[in-house]
Structure formats: C-alpha cells, structure tokens
Amino acid sequence: MIEDKLRTPGAVRDAERWTAHNYHPLPVVISSAEGAWLTDVDGRRYLDCLAGYSALNFGHRHPELIRAAHEQLDRLTLTSRAFIHDQFADFCRELAQLCGKDLVLPMNTGAEAVETGIKVARKWGYQVKGVAPGQANIVVAEGNFHGRTTTIVSFSTDEDARADFGPYTPGFTVVPYGDLDALTAAIDENTVAVLLEPIQGEQGVVVPPEGYLPGVRRVCTERNVLFIADEIQSGLGRTGATFACEHEGVVPDMYLLGKALGGGIVPVSAVAADAAVLGVLKPGQHGSTFGGNPLACAVATEVVRLLATGEFQRRSAELGARLHAGLQALVGKGLLAVRGRGLWAGLDIDPALMSGREACERLMERGVLAKDTHGSTIRLAPPLVITEEEIDHAVAQLAAVLAG
C-alpha cells in the first residue's frame, strides 16, 4: 500500500504515543520550511496560514534573522542577567523606541510577559497609586486569552483552559469585551489596571466596536488606572500597523509583546512602559535566567529593525485588504461572518456544513494549513511575506472546501 511507504502515519502515531495530549494537532508532520511554505516528512508542501499564532510574522527562516542567529551562536548564547552582554542595550533601546516607551523588561514567553505586567501593575498600585496592601484588582475581558499559567487561567472564561486547575488566584474582575460601560463600572479605588487584547485572537479574531479602545484609554487616564495592551498576537505588524492599538490612535501605558519578537527562532517576550511604571521594580523583585539572553537579543533586535522600515506593516495592510475581500466574497457561500484586520482573520463557518476542525482537515488535504477554535471558527494568520498569488490560492482552496 502507498500509505505503508509514507513516513507521516508512523510519525503521527509516535507523537501521540509519547506526548501528553495537551494539543490536538492536524495529522501532518513538518520537516522543513521556507518563507510561507512548509514541507512534510513525505515531501508534500503546504501554505502556512497560521504562522505559529503570529510567531512567524516574517516567515520561516527569514534570511536576516537566520544570519543574526548564526552569528550570535558562534559568539555567545547565555550569560544570565547577572552580567551585561553586548547585545542587550541595543535590543532594549531599539524596542523601547519602537514602542515609544522609556524602558523594556525582556522575558521569554508571552505568558511570562503577562505575568510580569500583572506584577508590575500591582506594585505600581501599591507604591504609586496608594492602594491598600493586598487589595489591588485588575479588570479583564470575557473571551480573553493571555496564556495558561495558574494565575492567568484564574481569570479565563474558557472552561477548557480553566476547569480543574483551581484554587484560583484572586484579584481580577471580568467584564464583557467591548462593553465600555461595564468596564467603567467595574473600576473602583483598588483597581490598578485594565488588561485587554486590542483584538481577541484565540476567541476568533474579535475586533472591538469602534471607539472602545479610545474609551478605555480615556477612562483609565481619568481614574488613574494603567491600560495594559496584550499585543502578543496582534502586535509587530500583524494587523497592518506596528500595534493594533494604533488603528484607533491609542497608546497604552504598557505593551506586552512576544511571539513575533523571536522571529520564529527563539522564544522572546518583553514588557515596554515608561519609567514611572516599570521603574517600580528593584533588583531581586523579578527576573528570568534566560530573559534577555544574547541569542534572543540578537534575533529580536533584527526583528525590531525589520519593523522599523515599515515594510511589513504596509504588506500586512495591503495584502490583508486582498485577503479580506476574497473572504467576504464567501460570506453566504459557507461562511457566516469574517472578522479581523490586516493579515489576520477569523471565519465563522456554517456549522450545518462542517466544524472548524473538519474545515482545517480538508484544507490540509488541499495543501493549506490553518487552525480551528471554538467549534466552527477558523483563524487565518499567514506570514507577512505571503504573496498576492498565495493569498488567492488559499482563498480558492477554502472556497473549494466550502463548496464540498
């Protein structure tokens, strides 16, 4: 049988046999990649329309990022923050300038950046705002996804992420996403921050109502509360701007960054804020062995320099318009709705046709890789190096899947 000569089935079985089942991956086994394309162990090529949940904004193995990684691998990979290395200042300075902030605190994963933001906001609340000890609270939104640590899942409304991981961490108030009145009413004298995704990724690329983010900014300023924007998925070019907040002219007090910051090579995250906020931390109060390591800084500095040209933001805006036009043409032809900005889209498939998982499996058979979420929704987030022809190809394959 032909299947007996293929490596994929055995590799899938081995993965399922030896791995904890905290993911439900598609049955494809990738062995190499370049740009927007992936190749499996049997030599079949796939168009990547997920880009590592935006970790691969610049495509697979971008030459400038690979060059920076190779050069740094030959010199120095880790010192820990016990010492200063020669890549550290450049990275922190250039990222701070990209964000328009005074200071940067490097970490590794997105969840670590969120945990750092929570700690900083609480400390700011006690030391600067004057909140009574142990009383700080943070307002968050329903449908949020900020990571999967025990603290973060404590304020998740996704039962798959939250159930059976208690007891839960207190200090969070959950309000409906996009409801400015509810958010305003939830703020009290002990509120130290509002933590939001400018666009909710895991929820299905949900864009808030126009005027919501400016309203949050205004209320936070009036009530002396920090506005923390989790731009881990939405930031660094994904939506057609450096940060999704820019679409409504909003500047948060703190950016939480990750995913694309590591160029798809190493895990890199960071918190960026002004000295009045990040300056509350003193030596010994927060840290990370690998945070801000030389290899991470070398790659992430090149990422920041790619973004500083504006090329990738323009590509996302222009190609995103093409992607959304193609997807909108499928509404009523198997799609119920399309949401998103730039090269980021959430698609609601008619559940009478198929589930999101089934749609992704059928797309995989046609050489396009995407990810489902919440039943009949799938997400598209191709690398920003994708071409017009490749976008048209992806939309055509989706149209064929929907047509059955």
C-alpha positions as CSV (number, residue, x, y, z in Angstrom):
1,M,0.0,0.0,0.0
2,I,1.1,3.5,-0.7
3,E,0.5,4.6,2.9
4,D,3.0,2.0,4.1
5,K,5.7,3.8,2.2
6,L,4.8,7.2,3.8
7,R,6.5,8.4,6.9
8,T,3.6,10.6,8.1
9,P,1.3,8.0,9.6
10,G,4.0,6.4,11.8
11,A,5.4,9.8,12.9
12,V,1.8,10.8,13.9
13,R,1.4,7.6,15.9
14,D,4.7,8.1,17.7
15,A,3.8,11.6,18.6
16,E,0.5,10.5,20.0
17,R,2.2,7.6,21.9
18,W,4.9,9.6,23.6
19,T,3.4,13.1,24.1
20,A,0.9,14.4,26.7
21,H,-2.3,15.2,24.8
22,N,-2.5,18.9,25.6
23,Y,-2.8,19.7,21.9
24,H,-4.9,18.2,19.1
25,P,-2.7,18.8,16.1
26,L,-3.6,18.1,12.5
27,P,-2.1,14.8,11.2
28,V,0.8,16.5,9.4
29,V,4.5,16.1,10.3
30,I,6.6,19.1,9.2
31,S,10.3,18.6,8.4
32,S,11.4,21.9,6.8
33,A,10.1,25.3,5.9
34,E,10.9,28.5,3.9
35,G,9.0,31.7,3.7
36,A,5.3,31.0,3.7
37,W,5.7,27.3,2.8
38,L,6.1,24.1,4.9
39,T,7.2,20.7,3.7
40,D,6.3,17.5,5.5
41,V,8.3,14.3,6.0
42,D,7.0,12.9,2.7
43,G,7.9,15.9,0.7
44,R,4.4,17.4,0.4
45,R,4.3,21.2,0.5
46,Y,1.7,23.3,2.4
47,L,0.9,27.0,2.5
48,D,1.2,28.1,6.1
49,C,-1.8,30.2,7.1
50,L,-1.2,30.1,10.8
51,A,2.4,31.4,11.1
52,G,2.8,29.9,14.6
53,Y,-0.1,32.1,16.0
54,S,1.8,35.1,14.7
55,A,5.2,34.0,16.0
56,L,6.3,33.7,12.3
57,N,5.2,37.1,11.1
58,F,8.4,37.3,9.0
59,G,8.0,33.9,7.6
60,H,10.1,30.7,8.1
61,R,13.8,31.2,8.3
62,H,13.9,34.9,7.2
63,P,17.5,35.3,6.0
64,E,18.3,38.4,8.1
65,L,17.0,36.7,11.3
66,I,18.8,33.4,10.5
67,R,22.0,35.4,9.8
68,A,21.8,37.1,13.2
69,A,21.2,33.8,15.0
70,H,24.1,32.1,13.3
71,E,26.5,35.0,14.0
72,Q,25.4,35.0,17.7
73,L,25.6,31.2,18.1
74,D,29.3,31.5,17.1
75,R,30.0,34.0,19.8
76,L,27.8,33.9,22.9
77,T,24.4,32.4,23.8
78,L,23.8,33.0,27.6
79,T,25.2,34.9,30.5
80,S,22.1,35.3,32.6
81,R,21.2,38.8,33.9
82,A,24.0,38.5,36.5
83,F,26.2,40.2,33.8
84,I,25.6,42.6,30.9
85,H,26.2,41.3,27.4
86,D,26.9,43.2,24.2
87,Q,23.5,42.6,22.6
88,F,21.4,43.7,25.5
89,A,21.5,47.5,25.3
90,D,20.8,47.7,21.5
91,F,17.8,45.4,21.9
92,C,16.2,47.3,24.8
93,R,16.9,50.7,23.3
94,E,15.6,49.9,19.8
95,L,12.5,48.1,21.1
96,A,11.7,51.0,23.6
97,Q,12.0,53.4,20.7
98,L,9.7,51.3,18.5
99,C,7.1,51.3,21.3
100,G,7.6,55.0,22.3
101,K,8.4,54.0,25.9
102,D,11.3,54.6,28.3
103,L,12.1,51.1,29.4
104,V,11.9,47.4,28.3
105,L,11.9,44.3,30.5
106,P,12.8,41.2,28.4
107,M,11.4,37.8,29.2
108,N,10.9,34.6,27.3
109,T,7.3,33.6,26.7
110,G,4.1,35.6,26.2
111,A,2.7,34.2,29.4
112,E,5.8,35.5,31.3
113,A,5.2,38.9,29.8
114,V,1.6,38.9,31.0
115,E,2.7,37.7,34.5
116,T,5.3,40.4,34.6
117,G,2.7,43.0,33.6
118,I,0.4,41.8,36.4
119,K,3.2,42.0,39.0
120,V,4.3,45.5,37.8
121,A,0.7,46.8,37.8
122,R,0.1,45.6,41.4
123,K,3.4,47.0,42.6
124,W,2.7,50.3,40.9
125,G,-0.8,50.3,42.5
126,Y,0.7,49.9,46.0
127,Q,3.7,52.2,45.7
128,V,2.4,54.9,43.4
129,K,-1.4,54.9,43.4
130,G,-1.6,54.1,47.2
131,V,-3.9,51.0,47.0
132,A,-4.2,49.3,50.4
133,P,-1.9,46.3,50.8
134,G,-3.3,43.1,49.3
135,Q,-6.4,44.8,47.7
136,A,-5.2,45.5,44.1
137,N,-7.5,44.3,41.4
138,I,-7.2,44.2,37.6
139,V,-10.1,44.5,35.1
140,V,-10.1,41.9,32.3
141,A,-12.4,40.9,29.5
142,E,-14.6,37.9,28.8
143,G,-13.2,35.7,26.0
144,N,-9.6,36.7,26.9
145,F,-6.6,34.6,26.1
146,H,-3.4,35.8,27.9
147,G,-1.7,32.4,28.5
148,R,-2.1,29.3,30.6
149,T,-0.3,29.8,33.9
150,T,-2.3,29.2,37.0
151,T,-2.7,33.0,37.6
152,I,-3.8,33.7,34.1
153,V,-6.3,30.8,33.8
154,S,-7.8,32.1,37.0
155,F,-9.5,34.9,35.0
156,S,-10.1,32.9,31.8
157,T,-13.7,32.4,30.8
158,D,-12.7,29.4,28.6
159,E,-13.6,26.3,30.7
160,D,-11.2,24.1,28.7
161,A,-8.4,26.3,29.8
162,R,-9.7,26.9,33.4
163,A,-11.6,23.9,34.7
164,D,-9.9,21.7,37.4
165,F,-6.9,24.0,37.8
166,G,-8.1,25.7,41.0
167,P,-7.8,27.1,43.6
168,Y,-7.8,30.3,41.5
169,T,-5.8,33.4,42.0
170,P,-8.0,36.4,43.2
171,G,-7.7,40.0,42.2
172,F,-9.4,40.1,38.8
173,T,-12.8,41.4,37.7
174,V,-14.1,40.1,34.4
175,V,-16.4,42.2,32.2
176,P,-17.8,41.7,28.7
177,Y,-15.4,42.5,25.9
178,G,-16.3,45.7,24.0
179,D,-18.6,47.0,26.7
180,L,-17.2,50.3,27.9
181,D,-20.0,51.0,30.4
182,A,-19.4,47.6,32.1
183,L,-15.6,48.2,32.2
184,T,-16.1,51.7,33.7
185,A,-18.5,50.4,36.3
186,A,-16.0,47.7,37.4
187,I,-13.2,50.2,38.2
188,D,-13.0,51.1,41.8
189,E,-10.4,52.7,44.2
190,N,-8.5,49.4,44.3
191,T,-8.2,49.0,40.5
192,V,-4.6,49.2,39.3
193,A,-5.0,48.2,35.7
194,V,-7.2,47.2,32.8
195,L,-5.7,44.3,30.8
196,L,-7.0,43.8,27.3
197,E,-6.2,42.3,23.9
198,P,-6.8,45.1,21.3
199,I,-8.1,42.3,19.1
200,Q,-9.0,39.0,20.8
201,G,-7.1,36.3,18.9
202,E,-8.0,32.9,20.5
203,Q,-11.6,34.0,20.7
204,G,-11.7,34.1,16.9
205,V,-10.0,37.4,15.9
206,V,-12.7,39.5,17.5
207,V,-12.3,43.3,16.8
208,P,-13.9,45.5,19.4
209,P,-16.5,48.2,18.5
210,E,-15.2,51.4,17.1
211,G,-14.4,53.8,19.9
212,Y,-14.0,51.1,22.5
213,L,-10.2,51.3,22.9
214,P,-10.2,55.2,22.9
215,G,-12.9,55.0,25.6
216,V,-10.8,52.6,27.7
217,R,-7.8,54.9,27.3
218,R,-9.8,57.9,28.5
219,V,-11.4,56.1,31.5
220,C,-8.0,54.7,32.6
221,T,-6.5,58.2,32.5
222,E,-9.4,59.7,34.4
223,R,-9.4,57.0,37.1
224,N,-5.6,56.7,37.4
225,V,-5.5,53.1,36.2
226,L,-2.9,51.6,33.9
227,F,-4.0,50.5,30.5
228,I,-2.1,47.3,29.6
229,A,-2.4,46.1,26.0
230,D,-1.6,42.5,25.3
231,E,-0.2,42.8,21.8
232,I,1.5,39.4,21.9
233,Q,-0.5,38.1,18.9
234,S,-1.9,41.4,17.5
235,G,1.3,43.4,17.6
236,L,4.5,43.7,15.5
237,G,2.9,44.1,12.1
238,R,0.1,41.5,12.1
239,T,-2.8,43.9,11.7
240,G,-1.3,46.4,9.2
241,A,0.3,48.6,11.9
242,T,3.1,48.0,14.4
243,F,0.5,47.7,17.1
244,A,-3.2,47.0,16.8
245,C,-3.9,49.9,19.2
246,E,-2.7,52.3,16.5
247,H,-5.7,51.7,14.4
248,E,-7.7,53.9,16.9
249,G,-4.9,56.2,17.8
250,V,-4.5,54.7,21.3
251,V,-1.2,54.5,23.3
252,P,-1.4,52.2,26.3
253,D,0.6,52.6,29.4
254,M,2.2,49.2,28.9
255,Y,2.7,46.9,26.0
256,L,3.0,43.1,26.4
257,L,4.9,41.6,23.5
258,G,6.1,38.2,22.4
259,K,5.6,35.6,19.6
260,A,6.9,37.5,16.5
261,L,9.6,39.2,18.6
262,G,11.6,36.0,18.5
263,G,11.4,35.7,14.7
264,G,10.2,32.1,14.9
265,I,13.7,31.2,16.1
266,V,13.8,31.7,19.8
267,P,11.2,32.5,22.5
268,V,11.4,36.2,23.2
269,S,8.9,38.4,25.1
270,A,9.0,41.8,26.6
271,V,7.2,44.4,28.6
272,A,7.5,48.0,27.5
273,A,6.4,51.0,29.6
274,D,7.6,54.3,30.9
275,A,10.0,54.7,33.9
276,A,7.1,55.8,36.1
277,V,5.6,52.3,35.7
278,L,8.5,49.8,35.1
279,G,10.7,51.8,37.4
280,V,8.9,50.4,40.4
281,L,10.9,47.2,40.1
282,K,14.1,46.9,42.0
283,P,16.9,44.2,41.9
284,G,15.7,40.9,43.2
285,Q,12.0,41.6,42.8
286,H,11.6,40.0,39.4
287,G,13.8,38.1,36.9
288,S,14.5,35.3,34.5
289,T,17.5,33.2,33.8
290,F,17.1,33.2,30.0
291,G,15.2,36.5,29.7
292,G,17.2,38.9,27.5
293,N,19.9,36.4,26.7
294,P,22.4,37.2,23.9
295,L,20.9,34.9,21.3
296,A,17.4,36.2,22.0
297,C,18.5,39.8,21.9
298,A,20.5,39.4,18.6
299,V,17.5,37.9,16.8
300,A,14.9,40.3,18.4
301,T,17.0,43.3,17.5
302,E,16.8,42.3,13.9
303,V,13.1,41.9,14.2
304,V,12.8,45.4,15.5
305,R,14.9,46.7,12.7
306,L,12.7,44.9,10.1
307,L,9.7,46.6,11.7
308,A,11.4,50.0,11.8
309,T,11.4,50.1,8.0
310,G,7.5,49.9,7.9
311,E,7.7,47.4,5.0
312,F,5.9,44.6,6.9
313,Q,3.2,46.8,8.3
314,R,2.5,48.0,4.7
315,R,2.4,44.5,3.4
316,S,0.0,43.4,6.1
317,A,-2.3,46.3,5.3
318,E,-2.3,45.9,1.6
319,L,-2.3,42.1,1.4
320,G,-4.8,42.0,4.2
321,A,-7.2,44.0,2.2
322,R,-6.9,41.5,-0.6
323,L,-7.4,38.6,1.9
324,H,-10.5,40.1,3.5
325,A,-12.0,40.9,0.1
326,G,-11.6,37.3,-1.0
327,L,-13.1,36.0,2.2
328,Q,-16.0,38.4,2.2
329,A,-17.0,37.1,-1.2
330,L,-17.5,33.7,0.5
331,V,-20.0,35.0,3.1
332,G,-23.3,33.4,2.3
333,K,-21.4,30.6,0.5
334,G,-20.5,28.6,3.5
335,L,-19.1,31.4,5.6
336,L,-21.4,33.2,8.1
337,A,-19.0,36.0,9.0
338,V,-15.5,37.3,8.6
339,R,-13.6,39.4,11.1
340,G,-10.1,40.8,11.5
341,R,-7.6,43.4,10.5
342,G,-4.6,43.1,8.2
343,L,-3.3,39.6,7.6
344,W,-5.5,38.2,10.4
345,A,-8.9,36.8,10.0
346,G,-11.5,34.9,12.0
347,L,-14.0,32.9,9.9
348,D,-17.3,31.5,11.1
349,I,-18.2,28.5,9.0
350,D,-21.9,27.5,8.8
351,P,-22.0,24.7,11.3
352,A,-24.6,22.9,9.2
353,L,-21.7,22.3,6.7
354,M,-18.9,21.3,8.9
355,S,-16.9,22.1,12.1
356,G,-13.8,24.3,12.1
357,R,-11.7,21.1,12.7
358,E,-13.2,19.4,9.6
359,A,-12.6,22.5,7.5
360,C,-9.0,22.6,8.6
361,E,-8.5,18.9,7.8
362,R,-10.0,19.4,4.3
363,L,-7.8,22.5,3.8
364,M,-4.8,20.4,4.8
365,E,-5.7,17.8,2.2
366,R,-5.6,20.7,-0.3
367,G,-2.2,21.9,0.9
368,V,-3.2,24.8,3.2
369,L,-2.7,24.8,7.0
370,A,-4.9,26.7,9.3
371,K,-6.3,26.4,12.9
372,D,-9.8,26.0,14.3
373,T,-11.1,27.5,17.5
374,H,-14.5,27.4,19.3
375,G,-16.4,25.0,17.2
376,S,-17.0,26.3,13.7
377,T,-14.5,29.2,13.7
378,I,-11.1,29.0,12.0
379,R,-8.3,31.5,12.1
380,L,-6.0,32.6,9.3
381,A,-2.8,34.4,10.1
382,P,-0.3,33.8,7.2
383,P,3.3,35.1,7.4
384,L,3.6,38.7,6.3
385,V,5.9,37.6,3.4
386,I,3.0,35.8,1.7
387,T,2.3,37.0,-1.9
388,E,-0.9,38.1,-3.7
389,E,-0.9,34.8,-5.6
390,E,-0.6,32.8,-2.5
391,I,-3.4,34.6,-0.8
392,D,-5.6,34.0,-3.8
393,H,-4.6,30.3,-3.7
394,A,-5.6,30.0,0.0
395,V,-8.9,31.7,-0.6
396,A,-9.6,29.4,-3.6
397,Q,-8.8,26.3,-1.6
398,L,-11.2,27.5,1.2
399,A,-13.9,28.2,-1.4
400,A,-13.5,24.6,-2.8
401,V,-13.7,23.2,0.7
402,L,-16.9,25.1,1.4
403,A,-18.4,24.1,-1.9
404,G,-17.8,20.4,-0.9
